[in-house]
Amino acid sequence: MRRGEPALRRPRSAGAAVLVPISLALAWACAQGAGTPATGPDAPGLEARAREYLELKQRHAWAQIYDEVLDPEARKSLERQRFLKKRENAFDIVGFEVVSTQQNGQDGQVQVKMEAMIPIRNPGGETSLVRKNVQDPQKWVYRDGRWYIRLEG
């Protein structure tokens, strides 16, 4: 090697030069979001919340719906026992599909198509179950970081 000439260097991989900063940036971004709840009306997502409600409804988990999914403002004027009593004879949901969701600020609307077993009273006084497709338009509200369903009575 002559004086004044740069020392021979092993060529660095261009991939390593790019991947290291990207990896560090991703690790930093993940650490920033860890344990931090998402904010705004899209979190946890209106459709996901509606599906959660429908799964609870399908299982007749009315107490859990009252405690966790019903609008807290509605709970102020709707006694828990009255809510549960009204739903004692609710029809069975065989299946459901969330057809659409629409958000407008803190308000949301969900269109649901359900297949349900509806009790029908026959002329002889007996009750039989009829499988029927039902449309279920739902109103939702976003409060304190979560979507809640607005139900009457």
C-alpha positions in Angstrom: 0.0 0.0 0.0 1.3 3.4 -0.9 1.3 6.4 1.2 -1.8 8.5 0.6 -3.8 5.7 -0.9 -6.9 4.6 1.0 -6.6 1.3 2.8 -8.4 -1.5 1.1 -11.8 -2.1 2.6 -14.1 -5.0 2.3 -17.1 -3.9 0.3 -20.1 -3.4 2.6 -23.4 -5.0 1.7 -25.9 -2.4 0.6 -28.6 -4.6 2.1 -27.1 -4.4 5.5 -26.8 -0.6 5.3 -30.5 -0.4 4.5 -31.9 -3.1 6.7 -30.3 -2.0 10.0 -32.0 1.5 10.0 -35.3 0.0 8.9 -35.2 -2.6 11.6 -34.4 0.0 14.2 -37.2 2.2 13.0 -39.7 -0.7 13.1 -38.6 -1.7 16.6 -39.0 1.9 17.8 -42.4 2.2 16.2 -43.6 -1.0 17.9 -42.2 0.1 21.2 -44.1 3.4 20.9 -47.4 1.6 20.3 -46.9 -1.1 22.9 -49.5 -0.8 25.7 -51.0 2.4 24.2 -54.7 2.0 23.3 -55.8 3.2 19.9 -57.9 6.3 20.0 -60.7 7.8 17.9 -63.9 6.3 16.7 -62.2 3.6 14.5 -60.8 1.8 17.6 -61.6 -1.0 18.3 -63.7 -0.7 15.1 -67.4 -0.4 14.8 -67.8 -3.7 12.8 -65.7 -5.7 15.2 -67.8 -4.3 18.1 -71.0 -5.1 16.3 -69.8 -8.7 15.7 -68.9 -9.0 19.4 -72.5 -7.9 20.3 -74.1 -10.3 17.8 -72.1 -13.2 19.2 -73.2 -12.4 22.7 -76.8 -12.0 21.5 -76.6 -15.3 19.8 -75.5 -16.9 23.1 -78.2 -15.0 25.0 -75.5 -13.4 27.1 -77.8 -10.5 28.1 -76.1 -9.7 31.4 -72.7 -9.3 29.6 -74.4 -7.2 26.9 -75.9 -4.9 29.6 -72.6 -4.6 31.4 -70.2 -4.3 28.5 -71.9 -3.3 25.2 -75.0 -1.3 26.1 -74.6 2.5 26.0 -73.7 3.7 29.5 -76.1 6.6 29.1 -78.9 4.1 28.5 -77.9 2.1 31.6 -78.6 5.3 33.7 -82.3 5.1 33.0 -82.7 1.4 32.2 -82.6 -0.9 35.2 -80.6 -4.1 34.7 -83.3 -6.5 35.9 -85.9 -4.8 33.5 -83.4 -5.2 30.6 -82.8 -8.9 31.4 -86.5 -9.7 32.0 -87.5 -8.2 28.6 -85.0 -10.5 26.9 -85.9 -13.8 28.7 -87.9 -15.1 25.7 -85.7 -13.7 22.9 -85.6 -15.6 19.6 -82.6 -17.7 18.7 -80.1 -16.4 16.1 -78.9 -19.1 13.8 -76.5 -16.9 11.9 -75.7 -13.3 11.1 -73.9 -11.1 8.6 -72.8 -7.5 9.1 -74.0 -6.0 5.8 -72.6 -2.5 6.3 -71.3 0.0 8.8 -71.5 3.8 8.7 -69.7 6.2 11.0 -70.5 9.9 11.4 -68.2 11.3 14.2 -69.3 9.7 17.4 -72.4 8.0 15.9 -72.5 4.8 14.0 -75.1 2.7 12.2 -74.8 -1.0 11.4 -77.0 -3.0 9.1 -77.2 -6.7 10.0 -78.9 -9.6 8.3 -79.8 -12.4 10.7 -81.2 -15.8 10.3 -83.4 -16.5 13.3 -85.8 -19.0 14.7 -89.0 -17.0 15.4 -91.7 -18.5 17.6 -95.1 -18.4 16.0 -98.3 -19.3 17.8 -100.5 -21.7 15.8 -104.3 -21.4 15.8 -104.5 -24.4 18.2 -102.5 -22.5 20.8 -99.2 -24.4 20.2 -96.0 -22.6 19.4 -93.7 -23.6 16.5 -90.4 -22.1 15.4 -90.1 -20.7 11.9 -86.7 -20.0 10.4 -86.8 -16.4 9.1 -84.3 -13.8 7.6 -84.5 -10.6 9.6 -83.0 -7.2 9.0 -81.6 -5.5 12.1 -80.6 -1.8 11.8 -78.6 -0.8 14.8 -77.5 2.5 16.2 -74.2 2.8 18.0 -72.4 5.6 19.9 -68.7 6.1 20.6 -67.9 7.0 24.2 -64.8 6.9 26.3 -62.8 5.0 23.6 -65.4 2.3 22.8 -68.4 1.7 20.6 -71.7 1.0 22.5 -75.1 -0.1 21.1 -78.1 2.1 21.7 -81.1 -0.1 22.6 -84.5 0.9 23.7 -85.9 -0.8 26.9 
